[in-house]
Amino acid sequence: MRDTYAETKLAILLAGRGLIAKKGFTGVGLSELLAAADIPKGSFYHYFGSKEGYGKELIEQYVNEYLQVLNKLFTAGDSNARERLLTYWGHWIETQCCDMTEHKCLVVKLSAEVADLSDDMRIALYEGTKAIMARIGAVIQEGIDEGSLHTALEPAKTAQMLYQLWLGASLISKLSKGRDALEGAMDVTRRVLVAP
């Protein structure tokens, strides 16, 4: 039994995340979500109000968790900023090519699906991607400041271009069911993130 409102709400979000990562938002019915979370219908509406409200909060929770992982990765160890960025994208290759749906990027999975379905969910995804790009841009700036990245790089624009490259490569990888697009994105990333 869950002790608090927040714990129960988080458990419901996490229960549906794997289903949605596998089937998409519209591919998961409310009854399937309720069964996965082991809650009655009335309890679901007590926490979220609607399936769309659930989707918005799921995206926000996912992005917050993702940013926490990024912060750990980008501040860990004694590696320089360039190495930390390449480690991040190396991890992206491994998690987006495997069959474990719980590691799949919800931004990749849901962006096209919910952009026309729900303004609230679209805005949550857009704000989330902006926060992720800002964090990547900050690490690029750290690399410039410490001397591991070339001073000609514009951190915000470089972060935006690289993140968009990886989102696109992830979509192509889903279509091809292979790693070639992601490996190509890594080649481009290495060339962009040059040392001085």
N, C-alpha and C positions, 0 to 999 in steps of 0.2 A: 504494500500500500504506500502511495506517495504521501509525503507529509504536508507539503504546502501547495498553494495555488501555482506558484512559479515552477515548482518541480513537476507538477502534473502537466502544466502547459508545455514545458520543455519536452517531457516524455511524449506528448502527442505530436509535437513538431518532429522529433527524431524518428518516431514510428513511421511517419509518412514520408520522410525524406528519401529513404531507400526505394520505396515504391515509386515515387515521382521521378527519382533519378533514372529508374529503369523504364517506366512507362510514359512519362510525361505527366503534366498537370491534368489535362483533359482525359487522359487514359486511365486515371485512378478515380473510381467512383467513391462517393461518400461512404457507402457501406463497407467497401474494402478498407478505407482509411479508418473507420470506426473499429473494424475487426482488428486491424494491425495495432491500433492504440489501446484496444480492450476497454473502450468506453461506450456508454450509450449515446444516442443521438442528441439528447437534451444536454448532456455534458459538453459535447462538442460546441454547440451553439452558445453555451455559457462562456466558453473560453474565446471563441473566435467570431461569432456572429454570422459568418457565412464561409463558404469554401473559398471565396476570393480573399476574404480577410485572413483565412488560414494561409493561403498562398503568399500573401504579402508578408506576413510575419515569418513564414518559413524562409523566404528570401532574405529578410533582414537578419534573422538568426544565423543563417548560413554565411552571409557576408561578414557578420561580426566574428564568427568563429574563424573564418578564412583569414581575416585581418590579424587575429591573434596568432595564428600559425605563421603568417608572414612576419610579424614582429619578432617571433622567436627565431625564425630562420635568418632574418636580416640583422639580428643583433648577436647571434651565437658565434662562438669560437673566435679564433684569431685570424680568420681569412679576411681578405680585403673585399671591398664592395663588389668589384667585378666578379670575383669568385663566388660570392654569395648569390648574385643575380644568376650566374650560370648554373649554380646548384638548384636554384628555384626552378628554372626552366627544364633542367634535367629531371627533376622530380615530376614536373608536368608531363613529360614524355612517358614516364613510367606509370603514372596514375591514369592517364587518359587512354593508354593502349591496352590496359588490362581488362579483364572481364568482371572485376569487382565493382559493381555499380555504386556502392557506398562511397567510393572515392571519386566518382565522376563529378565534373564541375557542373553545378546547377546553372551557372550563368550560360554555359554552352548549351545545356539541355533545354533551358526554358526561354531564352531570349526571343527567338523567332516565334515560338508558340504563344507566348503571352503578350507580345507587343501589341497585337490587335485585339486581344481578348479582355485585357484589364488595364486601365490606366494606372491604378494603384500599384499593381505588380510591375508594370513597365517602369514606372518611376522608381520603385524600390531597386530594380535591377540596374537602372541607369545610375542612380546615386551610388549603388554598391560598386559598379565598375569605375566610377570616378574616384572613389576612395581607394580602390586597389591601385589604379594608375598613379594617384598622388603618392602612395607609399613606395611604389617602384621608382617614381621620379625622385623622391627623397634619397633613395639609396644611390641612384645615379649621381645626384649632387654630392653625396658623401664620397663616391669614387673620384669625382673631379677634384674635390677638396683634398683628398688624401693622395692623389696622384696615380690611382690605379686605372682611371678612365681619362680619355682625351678631353681637353678643355673645350673643344669645338662642339661637343654634344650639348644640346639644349634639353635639360632633364625632363621637363613636362612633355614636350613634343616627342622626345625619344621614347619615354615611357608609354605614351599613347600609341605610337606607331608599333612598338613591340607587342604591347598587350593585344592590340587589334590583329596583328600578324598571328599571334598564338591562338586567338579565338577562331580566326578563319582556318588556320591549320588544323585545329581540333575538329571543326565541322567536316573538313575534307577527310580527315582520319576516320571519322565515324562513317562516312560514305564508302571509303575504300576498305575499311576494316584492317588498316595497316598503319605502319609508323612513318612511312616516307614523308608525308606532309609535315609531321612534327620534327623529323630529322632535318628537313629542309629549313624549317623555322629556326632550328638551333644553329644551322650554318649561317643564316642571315644574322642572327643575334650575336654570334661570335664576331662577325665582321663589323657590326654596328658598335658593339661595346669594345672598342679598341683601346689599348693602352696608349699613353702619350708617346 
